[in-house]
Amino acid sequence: MMMTGQDRIEDVLFMVCTFYGIERADLLSRARTRTLHRPRLIAMYLSYRTSGASPEEIGMVFDGRDRTIVQMHCRAIARECEEDFDLMRLVQDLERAIKIRWRLT
């Protein structure tokens, strides 16, 4: 069975939540705490890069956020990765783990 964009987003959420030790509901909430903000942005970015889903679809998963918010957050993480080697490695490692998981399922 082929995975849909929604299935892939759910896998991204699972991997990010597992890595950061946070609950899915918290990641998708509108809470703006520091412990949730960066993981949420990374999850949006990885969802955009790996799922094939549109910014609109990703925004709907993330508590109905507008597509422009998703695009803004994706650009912000991409910029931060250019300036922060550790963040870039983290994002790359998560993306690699997600893709390996998909090959195994």
Buried (B, 14 or more C-beta within 10 A) or exposed (E): EEBEBBBBBBBBBBBBBEBBEBEBEBBBBEEEEEEBEBBBBBBBBBBBBBBEBEBEBBBBBBEEBEBEBBBBBBEEBBEBBEEEEEBBEBBEEBBEEBEEEEEEE
